Amino acid sequence: MKNNLVFFLLSPFLGFIQAFKYYKEDWAKNSVWLFVIFYGYTMFRPEIMDSSRYVINLINLYNRPMTWDIFVGNFYTDGSDSADIYQPLIIFFLSRFTKDGNILFAVFGTVYGYFYSRNIWLVLDLAKGTNIDRKLWVLIIAFICVLGFWNLNGVRMWTAAHVFFYGAFQYLVHGKRKGIVVAISSVLIHFSFVLPISIFLLFIVNRIPWRLLYFLFIGSFFISSLNVPAIRASLESVAPDFLLPRVNSYTSDEYVEVVTDLNDSANWYIKYYTNSLMWVLVILFTIIYFSKNKKLKDDKSFSNLFGFSLLILTIGNITSLLPSGGRYVLIAQLFGVAVLVYYYVRFDDLLYRNYLKLFAPLLYFFILVNLRISFDTISFMTVFSNPILAALVDMPIPLINLFK
């Protein structure tokens, strides 16, 4: 704890870097946690991003206070668009005494950073007793980047993703039943986690054979389109009334057009960086599937994680054909990269390691693009200041300005 506080007071960013150098120390994961809190306080929040909208909500609620009864009455009622509990609840309570967006995102960073840091160490702990070589570090860094701390901007979706991964991993790998409860609680943060939770419960109740899961996974790449109007009609027929506005907003023709235009206008590397990781997953999952290692299926923890990863990656591929459905791919990739780390450290497979080395450039590309994306919200204050300076000077200038 002493190192945590020293790094946090002097340079949280340095503490973040040192945490991975001394990852075996007890203080390391908490140093990452504290840095994410600091990042939330100092992050740059562009007007076009969700984070700016949440700050506006905080300011409006501060200036026009709402009673608890009215606030609670907005949840799960006809005509209400409040489908989540976590983010509105945090904003409501903070608006009682502040309108400072920095404080709001420091609080969001507290929750996000806790699960983000714990998930990283869940994966690092897989390598206990082994030396982490360069190839393994590349896999671990790729895991860190799938949903990096800079994804705090989309606080609802990506906080829920880390909560879901934390709970599901605890159950699948360590057999902890409380992990099921934690995973299910992610729906309180973002309503769309009804789908990952349903997949998770389906996997628990009905263990589908690897052979079927693998070929479903491969087959999911050959689905070229989905009937969005038909999906919208099906969802409307089963969704409760309070979710209908959200269902319609995410599947409307206008929304589809907006998402399509945004994708078309994105830089080439934005279009392909998630695909680069998916190609690595397909290749290495195939090596694992056809492995003749007899110990493979005897390892129940690995079998659980690999099987569930195949299933959720399959669903992620299919939903990526829907507007904003690609977000499920990122959730699935968390599990996929965790599988790659697990297999690397637990099974001595020369073919697997050779293919990992061969396709490592795709992982480098994935990591570099994520770092570029992070520069949009990481500010100079995040990297070059500390809590004392940040409390005195509010200067959220993004790092990307260095390259413009």
Sequence and secondary structure as in RCSB ss.txt:
>XXXX:A:sequence
MKNNLVFFLLSPFLGFIQAFKYYKEDWAKNSVWLFVIFYGYTMFRPEIMDSSRYVINLINLYNRPMTWDIFVGNF
YTDGSDSADIYQPLIIFFLSRFTKDGNILFAVFGTVYGYFYSRNIWLVLDLAKGTNIDRKLWVLIIAFICVLGFW
NLNGVRMWTAAHVFFYGAFQYLVHGKRKGIVVAISSVLIHFSFVLPISIFLLFIVNRIPWRLLYFLFIGSFFISS
LNVPAIRASLESVAPDFLLPRVNSYTSDEYVEVVTDLNDSANWYIKYYTNSLMWVLVILFTIIYFSKNKKLKDDK
SFSNLFGFSLLILTIGNITSLLPSGGRYVLIAQLFGVAVLVYYYVRFDDLLYRNYLKLFAPLLYFFILVNLRISF
DTISFMTVFSNPILAALVDMPIPLINLFK
>XXXX:A:secstr
 HHHHHHHHH HHHHHHHHHHTTTSTTHHHHHHHHHHHHHHH    TTSHHHHHHHHHHHHHHS   HHHHHHTB
S TT  B  SHHHHHHHHHTTT   HHHHHHHHHHHHHHHHHHHHHHHHGGGTTS   HHHHHHHHHHHHHT GG
GGGGHHHHHHHHHHHHHHHHHHHH  THHHHHHHHGGGT GGGHHHHHHHHHHHHS   HHHHHHHHHHGGG   
  HHHHHHHHHHHS GGGHHHHHHHHSHHHHHHHHHHHHHS HHHHHHHHHHHHHHHHHHHHHHT   TTTTT H
HHHHHHHHHHHHHHHHHHHTTSTTTTHHHHHHHHHHHHHHHHHHHHS  HHHHHHHHHTHHHHHHHHHHHHHHHT
TT BHHHHH  HHHHHH     BGGGGG 
